[in-house]
Amino acid sequence: MAVISLSLQLEFALLLLELAYDNATSDVLSVIPLWQEMDYYKEYQEKLRGYLGKEKANGILLEALYLISMGTNDFLENYYIFPSRSKQYSVEEYRDFLLGIAKDFITELYQLGGRKIAISGLPPMGCLPLERTTKIFSGTDCVEKYNSVALDFNGKLQEMIKRLNKELPGIRLVLANPYDILLDIIQNPLKYGFVDAAKACCGTGMFEMSYLCNKRSPFTCPDASKYVFWDSFHPTEKTNWIIADHLVKTSLAEFL
Ligand SMILES: *[C@@H]1O[C@H](CO)[C@@H](O)[C@H](O)[C@H]1NC(C)=O
């Protein structure tokens, strides 16, 4: 998804940026690279100034809430699948490469007038059904290696957030961390009203995702709200709702 702006009438903008930090990941997935999302965002700013006049538009941009969510694809759909980045970088070096992109991106948003920015940490990505399936012969537990990469990334991201809050006057940058709440849902699905966290609703629940999931996918479960994951990579609407509710009450609370 590129840049979404909601309800100009309310004089409030919510901008959501997601997909991938690394250009190479965007290439693999054939999605809009981050630098282009930024170009589109600059275009959007110009359009907004055209509609509302400079002063009013700048006020809205200053008050807007920016939600940034990226990183899982960089590790799971790029680094751990294709050799080019993993030959070039150790996993720690790749982490630092992504964090450098995040820092530049946030700094540019700030220079463009963004002040309220939430950046999401990585989820327990070793627990995505697709990753569990890949180790089916050694049991279908979460892949601990991927979870510790996520935890390590989130720790470094938090340090970077602290530094940027000091360096960029007036910025309010927070970590919107889905890790703990999603892990709790996955480890205690019944507590949240789910029946299955290891397999997804769509298809066999083990590998299908995105365009492989549609009305005609055989075996798809009749009630997605009983499942933590919709497809092998993406949570169901109900899971997303629980995570969003949690974040709105915690890290995003100061903005709302
Ligand atoms: C991604 O690609 C753009 C456009 O080619 C380039 O300007 C930018 O430096 C690249 N980013 C990284 C981190 O390599």
The ligand as a Gaussian input file, in Angstrom:
#p B3LYP/6-31G(d) Opt

LIG

0 1
 C       16.956000       2.461000      -3.738000
 O       16.800000       2.889000      -5.071000
 C       16.775000       4.304000      -5.249000
 C       16.453000       4.603000      -6.683000
 O       17.283000       3.919000      -7.552000
 C       18.105000       4.900000      -4.795000
 O       18.072000       6.293000      -4.914000
 C       18.344000       4.523000      -3.340000
 O       19.613000       4.968000      -2.914000
 C       18.259000       3.010000      -3.153000
 N       18.332000       2.722000      -1.724000
 C       19.248000       1.921000      -1.197000
 C       19.256000       1.807000       0.266000
 O       20.054000       1.290000      -1.852000

